[in-house]
Every structure is written in structure tokens, then in C-alpha cells.
């Protein structure tokens, strides 16, 4: 069955849909189509974020297909989903990607200590926020960020001034569409995002839709009562290291092809793309990018099925609870983490749970780390 819709030719084949668009003809398997449907059962109509697990809802069955002027609908054994023609046009309007093999030769900086269940990170007492602000504990903060990818502080004052004072020890607060210092709590309506709910949020890195994702993320707890709501951290470098050692072909795929991130709200439409595992010119893994909620449609031609399988394996590495670090919250507690390395998540909660937060550039963290590593006689005033 062939149907011409707008500028596309759509054929229903035994294996899926063949879509001829403005840039290429692409074969979209039933598995791909089930994963990329964008009806209200698959995508939150308020936030535009995905509701399905990352590559966890594939179907290899052959559905009943119907086409109209706005979408292709699929009747599966467990229900009906649909994908908009706009989404099909976006995928078929992109040229085929070019494969550039970039196998990771090493993971993280020489100072990084990867942590997971086999390589647990030694428990550390929280640093004193006042000592960080005064400059005395900045070397300790930088060491924890460099070695473990995160640091916990205690005793921070309430309000935006404390956020800015702590951020100033690593660089400066980076302004984004969320502002400078931003508030995070259930029920806020400034932006359409799953973060402003009480539901659980899976492991992810922030700002996959920005060309230069913030390198450091900071949360300061302002108010907390009720149950649940703990934060969960996972070392993305350790997960990548496990994959690299077990399956080098998977690692090659994850460093060689881009995933598209997208954020949409009234007056804003951000998009960026980079590989899940980004390596530098020496082959060193320097950034992990993974956010199922903000993952936009993409199709990698002949490499798509193999890449999707590799991406799913990476996701399963993150989702293995044996490798998680959990953090309970109380007012005045601070969490800073490397958003290029550490993934974060949140358990569902009840009651009040309110934070102030900020982003800091990665190059500024790197700068302070170089200064600390270069001189052993830095004084508090130097920060």
C-alpha cells in the first residue's frame, strides 16, 4: 500500500514503513515506529517529553496500519499508537549520517576514580558550605569533583546568595532559558518539564538539547518534608568503561553516531546533537550524554538497528541499581556533580521538596582544578 502525503511517499512493507522524504528514503521498522510514536500515550502533550522507557517498548509484531492527513496509526496487540507525519517528515528530511569510528582508548581524566558496585567510592563526610565559601575547602571540593564526579556540602544558608557564593568558587552561574539561579519544586509552572512534578525521574544528564551542555549542576535544598524524593547518582564513565571492556563494537557505535536532544515550550525550540559517548582527539572519553525524556526522533539508515541495540545496552548499564549512589535530603544540604560524567535521577515523593539550583560551565571547573593542581600554596583569598 502506497500513499502520498504532503511531500512524502509512504509505503507499508512487511517490515515497517518506507518513507520517501525531501532528503532520503528511509525504512522505518515496526520496532523503530513503536519507539517513536508521539501520541498522548507516548509523549506528554504538556511538556513534549517522552513517556516510554528508552528502547524498552519495541514491538516486532506487524500492526494494522492506517494513514490519514496528519498521522500514521498502528493497531498493536496491546493497543493503538500513532506517529505524526511531521515526525516522519523530520526523519526523512535529514541526510544519512556519516560513520566516523572513534573507539574510546581511555575513560575520564587521569585523576578520575570510576565508581560502581565493583569499585565503590569511599564514603566521605560532607564538606562545610561555609568553609567552601570562605575558600578554605575549595581544594577539597575540586578534588571530589575531579576524582568522584560529585561532592556533597552541608550547612548552606537559604536563598540565592548562597548558590551564587558557592558557584563563584568554581566559576560563575551560567544563564540559560531557566534563568540564573532557578527554583525546583513540584507545581511550578514557569517551564513545562517533568522536573516540576512529584513523580520519579529516571537517570539522565541535563541539557542534551544545548550545544554546550552545562558541565556542573548544583542543587541546594531549601525545604523538605514527606516521604521519598531521594536523589540517585550513577557514574556514567564507569558504565561506559564496563561496556568498553565487554563489547568494543558497542562502544564504537556509541561514539560514532549522534543522538538528537530537543526542548520545546512556548517561544523556545532548542535542539542539539552529539554522541552518547564523546571522545576527544586522543580517544579519551570526556562526556556522557543520555536523556530519554528529551530524545528527539532520529534514524541512522543501515546502522540504526545496531545503534539502537547499543544504546539500549548503555541504558541498562545505567539502570542497574547495584551501581547507584543514593542521597537523602535535608535543608541546607548541597549537591554538586559533573553533568558530563554523572547521571542523576529522583525517586517519587510526597510533601514539600524545594531546591534552588544553578549550572556552571565545565571549562571553569577545569580551570580551578588546574590552579589547584599547579600550586600547593594557594590561599583562601585566591578563590
N, C-alpha and C positions, 0 to 999 in steps of 0.2 A: 504494500500500500504506500503510495507516494502522495504527499500533499505539499503544495507550495504556499507558504505563509510569509507575508511581508517579503523580505529579501532572502528567505531561506527555503531550500528544498528539504523536506523531511521524509525519510523512508523508514518504515518499520521493517526490521530484519528479524531473523531468528534470534540474534544475539542482543538486540537493543535498537537504538535509533541511529540512522546515518543522517547527519545534518550537514547540508552544504550551505555555508555562510559566506560572508564577504571576504574572508581571508583564506579559508581552507574548508575541506570536507573532513569531518571528524566522526569516527564511530564511537558512540557512547553506549557502553554495556549496560545491562539491566542493573548490575551492581553499582556502577557509577551513577546511574539515574536515581536509584533509591537513596543513595547517599546525598545527592544534590537537590532533591526536591525542596521546593520553597513555599509550600502551602502552610497554613497556620499550625498544622501538626508537626511540622519540621523546622519552622523558623518563627521566632517570636515576632508577631506583627508590630509590636510597640518598639522593640529595640533593634530588630533586624538581625539578631544573633541566632546562631544555630541552636536547636534544642536536642539534637541527636548526638550520641557519642561519636567520637572520631573513628570513622570507618568501622563502626561496630554494628551497623544496621544494614549491611549489604544483603541483597537478595539475588539469588541466581535462578529463581523461578522466572517463567515467562508470564508477564501480566497481560490482562486485556487492556488495549490502548485505545484512547480516543483523543482526537485533536480538535481544537476549535481556534478561534482567532486570538486567544490570549494564553493558552497553555496546552500542555500535553498531560493527560491524566492517565493514571495507571491503577488498575484494579488488581491488587495482590491478594494472596490468600488470607492476609490478616488485616486488610483494609484498603483504603484508596488514598493515594497521594498524587501530587501534581508538580510539574515544573513549568515555570513561566517561559514564554517564548523569548522574553527579554534576556533571561539567563542563558538559554540556548544560543541566542544571537551573540551574547558576550563571549561565550566559549569558542564558537565557530568564527568569531571575528578576530581572534588572536592567532598570529603565525605560530608554526611549530617551534618549540624550544630547541636550542642547540645544546647538545650534551658536551660538557667540559669536565672530564674526570679529575677530581680533586680529592684523592684519598687522604684522610687525616693521618699525619705522621706522628702527631703528639696531641695531648689534650690539656688545655689550660696552660697557664704560666708555670715556670719552674717552681714558684713558691706555692702554687695551689696544692692543697691536700684533698684529694677526692674522698667523699664520704658516702657510704651506703651501709647496708647491714653487714657486709664483709669487711668494711673499712670504717668503723664507727668514728664519728668526730668526738673528741674528748669533751665532756660537759664542762662548760665554763660559767663562772659567776657573771651575772650581768655587770656591765660597766656602769659607773655612776654618770648620769647625764650631766650633772654639774661639773664633774671633772673633765668631761669631753668639751663642754662649752668653754671652760677655763683654759683648755689647750693641753692640760697635763696628760689626759688619757687618749689624745689623738693618735699617737703611735700604736697603742693597743687596739684602737678601733680600726685603723688601717690594716694592721696585721690580721685581724679576724676577717675583715672583708676580703683581703687578698688570699688568705690561706683557706678559709672555710666558705667564703662567698656570702656570709651574713654575720650580723652582730646584734646582740640584744643589750639595751640600756635600761636602767631603772631610775625612777625619781625625777622624771621630766615635769616641768611646770605645764599647766594647761595653757592653751592658746597658741596662736600662730607665731608669736615671737620665739617660742622655744623651737619650733620647726625650723625657722629661719636661722636661729643661732647654731643649731646642730648642723644644718646643711652648709653653713658658711665654713665649717671646718674641713669640708670635702670639696667645696666649690661654691655653687650658688643654686638657688631654687630655679629650676627650669620652667618657663611658662609654656603651657600647652592649651588646647581647647578647654581643658578643665580649670584653667587659671593658674595661679602661682601655688599658694598653699590651698589645698582643696579639702572639703569635708566629705566623709564617707559614712553613711548611715542608711538604714532601711527607710524607705518612704520619701527620700529626697527626689525631687522632680526636675532638677536643673539639667540633667542629662538622661538619656534613655540607655540604661546599661543594667545587666544582671547584678552588678555590684550593689545596687540600691534596693536590694530585696533581702529577705531573711532566709532564702533557700541556700543550699550548698552550691559551691562553685568548684569545678574540677581544676586540676593543676594546669597552669598556663604561665606564659610570660606576657608582660604588658606591652601594648602599643605595637603589635605586629603590623599595624596599618600606617606606622610612621617610618619614613625612610631611615631615620636615625633614632631607633628606639632608645628611650632613656636608659642609662647604664645602671643607675642606682634608684631604688624605690625606698621610701621611708613612711612608716606608719607610727603615730603616737596615739595611744589610747586615751580618750577623754572621758569616756563613760562606759561602764559595763555592769550589767546585772542580767539574771536569767540563766538559761542553760545553753550548752553547745557553743558554737561560734569560735572554736579554736582554729588557729591558722596552721596550715600544713606546708612544709617545705620539702623539696626534693632537689638533689644535686644533679642538674642536667648534664654536667660534664661527666659525672660518674656513670650515669645511664648511657651516655654516648660511648664512654670507654668500654662498658660491658658489651655493647653492640659491636664496636670495632674489633674487639678481641675475638668475638664469636663468629661474626659474619662480615667480612670486609666488603663483600659486594653490596650489602645493605648500606654500609657506611658510604660507599661511593655514590649510591643513588641519592642519599640524603644530603650530600654536599654538592651535588651537581645540578639539581633542579630546584626552582623557586616555588614557594607556596605563596599565594596572594592573601593578604590580610585586608580587611575592609571595615570602616566605621561610618555609619550613616545616621544623621539626625537632622532636624530642620536647619538648613543653612550650612550643613557640613557634609562632605563626602570625601573621606580620606581613603587612600589605597596605597599600598606598598607591597613589594615582594622581595623575598630573599630565601635562601635555602634553610631548611630546619637546622642544619649544622653548617656554620660558616667557618671556613678556614682562611688563614692569611697566606701570604706568598711563600712562607716556609712550610706550609702544610699543618700548622698548629691550629687546633680548634679554638676559636676565640668567641663564638657566640652560638647559643641555642635559641631558636625561635619556635614557639609552639603555642598555639591558641586555637582550640577547636571552635570556640564560640564565634570568633571573628574571622574564621576561614572563609574566603570567597571562592566561587567556582573556578576551577582550573582543570585542564586536560592536557596530558603530556604526550599525545599521539602514541606511538608504539611503546613508549616507556611507561605509560600511565598505570597499567595494571601492576607492574613490578614496583613502581614507586609507591603506589597506594599500599601495597603489602609491606614495604619497608617502613612507611610512615606509621602503619598500624603497629608494627613491632616496636618502634620507638615509643608510641603511646603506651603500649603495655609495659615497657620498662618504667615509665613514669608512674603508672597506676599500681605498681607492685607496692603494697603498703609496708612490706618489710623494710623498704628503703626510705620511708618517710621520717621526718622530724616534726613533732607536734609542739605547738606553743599555745599555752593558756594565756589569757589576757587579764590585766588589771589596770586601772587608771594610772597614768604616769609611765607606763612601760612603752619602750620604743623598739621597733624592729627596722633595721636597715639591711637590704640584701642586693646582691648583684643581679640585676634583671637580665643580663646577658648569660648568666650561668644558672641561677637558682629559680626554679618554678615555684609558684605559691598557689594555695587553694584555701577554701574556707568551708568549715562544716556548717550545716544549718543551725539556726539558733532561735531562741526566744528572748524576749526582753529587750533592753536598751543596749546597743552596741555602736558606739560612735567614735570615730577617729578623725584626726587631721593627718594629711599626708602631703607628700611632695616628691617630685622627680629631680634627679641630679644627673648631669652628663657623665658618661664613663671616662672621658678624657680627663675630667677634673679629678676623679678618684685616682686615675693612673698618675696624674701629676703629683698629687700629695704622696702617693706611695713611692715615687721616685725620690722625692725630697727626704722622706723618712729613711729610705734605704741608703741614701747617699751620705747622710750626715748623722753621726751619733750624738752631736752636741746641740741639736735643735732645742730651743726653749719654748715654753708655753706661748710666749708672745709671738713666736714665729707662725703660729696658726691663727 
